[in-house]
Amino acid sequence: MAEALKNTTSAIEAKNPVLLEVKDLKKHFPIRKGFLVTKTVGHVKAVDGVNFFIREEETLGLVGESGCGKTTTGRLILRAYEPTAGEVWFNDRKMGLVNVPELEKHELKLLRQNMQMIFQDPYSSLNPRMTLLQIVGEPLLVNGVAKGGELQDRVAELLRVVGLRPEYMTRYPHAFSGGQRQRIGVARALALNPQLVVCDEPVSALDVSIQAQTLNLLQDLQEQFGLTYLFISHDLSVVEHISDRIAVMYVGKLVEAATTFALFQRPLHPYTEALLSAVPKPDPRLRTEPIILQGDVADPANPPSGCYFHPRCQYAIDRCAIEEPVLRELEPEHYVSCHRAEELRLVGVLGKVVT
């Protein structure tokens, strides 16, 4: 059985090669003190040694509590933030395999044509003084892809693709609802036909019915254009719907990564189990007691020793407070950083059937 699983994994990798690989990525923001003489007295470890990969035409969901470093990770991949350490390998269709932090300014401009971002807030991410033609057409104009009548034709086509009328291109963002504004943001992200799109909580500011429409749109666009998504969210129900694999972050570190089915059926990390216990169950026969974590989220400026999660973990032992766990592949395609992962039998999202 194990050999069959390995063969299946190899077949998947052969069909969909790795597009993006993140290795030991870190971002430490300095804490400065002083009035006239600025002195660095510490660092906030927003991202602290993250490792994961995304295959072509795949969606990786990145989840965790607010402040765990999800958005910072997405911005480091695009190099909107300069990383403190680590590597971001991207298989660009023009330049080949490149390490994003090492690129020069002119190379980074070429790379960003193939790496785009959809922002969380559809209201603040669009310039209120620009029309849709200017907003969606700006990437095309800046990169010299189209201008004049060709630019208008391309913007009209992009608006049709995301479900908006071409005649809207003369209007300003204030004339549209939140869902329509997010579609404008999606059209802008697709303007240069990117390979990777970083979706930073793209539906969290929308009503539930509009969330479903936007998620379905993203899935249709992925199939139509062969897109790869890094989908950042705190909503596990949304991530389950759209993701092929899921990675879980806690205080700047990756604690578990697996296929969506495996993660929801049998989590291997206690933090993942706690998150899944809060997911609403549509079937009244399925019952799980919500796991209430004790204490507060660890301070990224002064994290605890050993496993960052051990002060809140009900399964913690002495080793957890001393030795930091490493992310390891415990099962095929299932990675976890927990000392007791082999011996624990954690409850997935389905819980227990009550008769």
Order of alpha helices (4+ residues) and beta strands (2+ residues): alpha-beta-beta-beta-alpha-beta-beta-alpha-beta-alpha-alpha-alpha-beta-alpha-beta-alpha-beta-beta-alpha-alpha-beta-alpha-beta-beta-beta
